[in-house]
Amino acid sequence: MTAVRPELILAEFACLRDANPDPALEAVRMALLVEDAFGIALSDRQIDPAVLGDPESLRNLVDVSATPR
């Protein structure tokens, strides 16, 4: 897991996004970022444009996954 705060990584990634992305392709790109930057393995069900395309849902996913159980 990276020591950098998740909101900084997500903000930088948002600046690099295509202005008119394909939702499915953008979900795959975001899934790769989440898995690589935060060490979170996503299930196929979690690679959903509705979740990965929404900044608040994405933050919740990262926060919940990073919380120790």
N, C-alpha and C positions, 0 to 999 in steps of 0.2 A: 504494500500500500504506500502511496506517496505521502510525503509530509506536507505537500502543498494543499491548501484548503480547496475542497471540491468546487466551491462557487467560483474561484479564480479560473480553474481549468474549464469549467462549463462556460464561463463568460468569454474566455479566449476562443473556445471552439465556436461559439455563437457568432463571433465576428468573422470567422472563416467560412461560414455556411453560404451556400448558393442562395440567391435571392428568391428563386422559384424552384425549389427542389422537388424531386419525385418523392412522395411520402414514404414509400417502401424502401427506396434506396437510402434516404436520410435516416430511417430507423436502423438499417444495417450499419451505416457509418457511426451512428451514435452508440449502437451496441458494441462495436469494436472499441470505441473510445472508453466506454464504461468498463469493459473487460480489461483493456490494457492499462488504463490510467488508475483505476481503482481496485483492480484485482477481483472484480465481481463476475462470477460466471452466471450468465443469463440463460434461462430456458427459452425454447422456441416461443412459448406463450408470452414471455416478457418482451420479446422483440416485436413490439407493437407500436405502430406509428402514433397512436393516440397517447401512449405513455411516453415514449422516447422523444416525441415531437413537442411535448408540453414541458416548459421549463420547471414548473412547480412539481409536476408528477415525477420528472426526472430527479429533481433534488430529493424528493421523498424516497424514491427507489434507492438512491445512493446512501441516504441517511439510514434507512432501515437496514440495508445490507451491511453497512459498516458498524452497526450497533452489535456489541458482543451479546451472545445469548447465554 
